[in-house]
Amino acid sequence: MAKKRTFISFDYDHDNDLKNLLIGQAKNSDSPFEIMDMSIKETIDSNWKAKARSRIKGCDVVVVICGMYTNKATGVSAELKIAEEERIPYFLLYGRSTEKCVKPIGAKSIDKMYKWTWDNLKALIGGSR
């Protein structure tokens, strides 16, 4: 089975460590996903959004890592909106088990934040949501 091409959306200012953990999990021998591209740290303007759109369109799924300040990360909300517009499936991952994590402003009220475990991650990448 081909690995799912995955885009990671996360808060650059607070959750870079979480992005690195997810990249590490993608390298596991039984990983059902590979990281193709991830968020771009640039000023949010039309050019930035065009680059993000291109990268998101090339992926099968978007993983939104939610941390303590994700609701203030405008880039995460913009990437989530692009995923919705391009009809790329996404899910929200609860990034920090010992902290209160929040959804991005652009998330729907019905979007659930899933616990980050290896079994959950594999199921979510596979479409179980």
N, C-alpha and C positions, 0 to 999 in steps of 0.2 A: 504494500500500500504506500502510495506517495505521501511524503510529509506535507503538512499544511504550511503554506507560506504565511508567516505571521508578522504583523506590524504591532509594535509596542507603543502605546500612548501612556505617558507618565509625566509627573511634575518634575521638571529638570532641577528646580531649585531645592527640592526636598527628598526626592525618591530615586536618585540615580543608582543608589545601592540596590534597590529593588529591581530595577531594570537589569543590572548585572547578574542578580540571582536568577532571573528568568532566562537570560542568555545562557547561563551555566546549565540550567535544566534542559535547554534545547539540545545540549551536547550529549545528554544521556543516550546510551545505546538504544533504549526502548522509547525514545521521545517520538511522539507523533507529529512534531512540528519543527520548523526551522525558522530562524529569524532572518527575514529578507532585508528589511529596512526598519528603521525606527524613527522616532520623532526627530525633528530638525530644530536646533536651537538657533533661531534667527529672529529678528524683529518680525512680528506678525504683520505682514502686508500682503498684497495680492500675489506677489511672487512667492512668498513663503507658502501660502495656501495652495498655489499651483503645484509646487514641489511636493507638498504633503499629499495632495490629491493623487498625483502620479504614483507615488509610493504605495498609498493605500489601495488604489485600483489594482496594483500588481500583486496583492495579497489575497489570501483566502479567508482570513479572519483577523480581527483587531482585538488585542488584549489591552484593556484599560486598567492599569494598575492604580488603585485608589489608596491614597495615603491621608495624612492628617490635614493637608491643605489643598487637596485636589480641587475643591470648589473654588479656589482662587487662581487656578492654573488656566488662563484663557486659551493657551495652546491645546490643552487636552480637550476642552469643550469644542474648539474649532475642528480638531481631528475627529471627534465623535460625530459632529454634524456632517463632515465629509463622508465618513463611513456610512451614515444613514442615507445620504444623498446618492451614494454609489451602490447602495444595497449590499454592502460588505457586512457580513454578520460580525457582531462584537459581543463581548461580555465584560463585566466589571469584576475585578479580582480584589478582594480585601487584602491589602498589602502588608499590614502590620498587625499581627495577632495580639500584641500587648497594648495597642493604642486605638483610639477612636478614629476610624477612617471615614471619609466622606466622599460622596459621589461628586463628579464634575457637575457644574451648573447645567450643562447641556444634556445631562442624562434624563431619561423619562422617569416619571414616578414609579412606573411598573418595573424598571430595570432593577434586578436583584444584584447585590454584591455577593459573590461566592467566596467561600473560605478557600484559601490557597493551600491546598495539599496536592501531592503528586497525582493521586488518583482522581481528584476533582479536576485538576488541570488537564489531564489526558481526556477525561470525559467531555469537558467543556470544549476543548479543541476539536473533538470529534462531533460536536453539535448537540450534545445533551445539555439543553437549557430550558 
